[in-house]
Amino acid sequence: TVASVPDTRRALAPIARRFYGNPADELRLIGVTGTNGKTSTTFLVESILEAAGIGVGIVGTVEIRYGDHRERTVNTTPESLDLQRTLRAMCTSGVSAAALEVSSHGLSLGRVEGCRFEVGAVTNLTPEHLDFHETMDSYLEAKTLLFRDFLASDASAVVNLDDPRAETFLDAARQGGARLIRVSRRADAAAEIRVEKAEVGLDGTRAALELPSGPVEVDLPLVGDFNVENMAVAVGVAVALGIERDAIVRGVASCAQVAGRTERVGADVESAPTILVDYAHTPDALEKVLCSIREHVNGRLLCVFGCGGDRDRSKRPQMGEVARRLADRVILTDDNPRSEDPAQIVADILSGIETRDTVHIEHDRATAIRVGIAAAGANDLVLVAGKGHEDYQEKAGQRLPFSDIEQVQQALQGGGA
């Protein structure tokens, strides 16, 4: 028997769903989309649900995790066959809820076909994946599919009002028939979740929130001002799910460090600079993390970064401009050059930098990290950006073992370059 279909990838989703016994129907699904912040938001959601006594799993950029199971992911949102297999495994292990990072690729390519989310949430939208979507309008359209096409009949939509495209997501959520839960850092915003104040430091954040049930204060251990927005979205998800306030407070406070997301490395090394490893690989993400940590630096701010090959070239000069403007010294290096010439990638980055007197080029990433750390004093801060949790480097058709975190540790042990 032969079945002819116009799109085998989309046809695979309902087949996989039925083969694995419709596992999505047995789980409370939470979908988080957006350009930046998806991973941290799902980690926070997981921590809050665990504090509420709910068995929860996560699927995202860093890993698939539930119970004692840990599995590295290839895509932020797995292909439908892998996703349905994972959801069935979660059900079998006793998990009752799953928080998924839902990428624009996952939505456009039908990877989440057959899933209906009890809660959909969006963090923000900035230029990314334009090599695939080509235009921002197309990228935005893909993201809004979560609200228009993939919500359950009685779902809630959590929208960050502080993003310029919030109204588009709100309209999509209304089309999907969702209950709206709006979050904002503006005290005068018409939002169900408001951040009244936030005291941000390198050890975390103390924030005061206004919830539908009243005011509450939370301690957020994650570093970075941008994580206040991620936390607000996660709290919005918790409110949508009916989680009690005390569980929200405990869950936020106990959230584990997200691998490679403003992760501090070598804090116990005497006289070492402050070193943060972050996944920032878009102009917006890099600008946010640099602005966030700038005010906590007593000395100089050094930034080690590069851009990936075979991806949107338009963001390269933008990231160069951001780094040169916000850092005191920039060390340009290779990220994942893939099939591209690393020299051309660096040239593209340099095209956005007018004054290059504080820019150093070192293609070997391990050496670049050592150069940045060796050049920094005890009062300085070194940001190693772009790869975050990744434990590999892709170049010339090979995927080679490489971890920014391990390289930082080795540089500190070896005394730098």
Secondary structure, DSSP 8 states (H G I E B T S, - for coil): -----S-HHHHHHHHHHHHTT-GGGGSEEEEEESSS-HHHHHHHHHHHHHHTT--EEEESSSEEEETTEEEE-SSSS--HHHHHHHHHHHHHTT--EEEEE--HHHHHTTTTTT--EEEEEE----S--HHHH-SHHHHHHHHHHHHHHSEEEEEEEEEETTSTTHHHHHHHHHHTT-EEEEEES-TTS--SEEEEEEEEETTEEEEEEEETTEEEEEEE-S-STHHHHHHHHHHHHHHHTT--HHHHHHHHHT----TTSSEE--TTSTT--EEEEE---SHHHHHHHHHHHHTT-SS-EEEEE---SSS-TTHHHHHHHHHHHH-SEEEE--S--BTS-HHHHHHHHHTT-S--TTEEE-SSHHHHHHHHHHT--TT-EEEEES-TT--EEEETTEEEE--HHHHHHHHHHHT--
